[in-house]
């Protein structure tokens, strides 16, 4: 899965820490989550996010603009200088939103 050439298996995540890169690969059998710190000078902490669903909210009162509600999976991580984490999940993990 890590080197699967199918772009449909690749999802980008996010973080409240701008020094984190968060991405995931997922197929029918497996999920890999990769988190990397781009800081080579400091220990970093933050919350990372992966989207697992999106729902359209249609305005009925007070706005003309539809909004997107996003379901996320989040967890806190601490990374050392340039550290990379790779997590593997096989059973029961929610489908990630593309």
Secondary structure, DSSP 8 states (H G I E B T S, - for coil): -TT---GGGEEE-EESSTTEEEEEEE-SS-EEEEEEE--SSS-EEEEEEEEEEEEEE---SS-SS-EEEEEEEEEEEEE-TT-EEEEEE-SS------
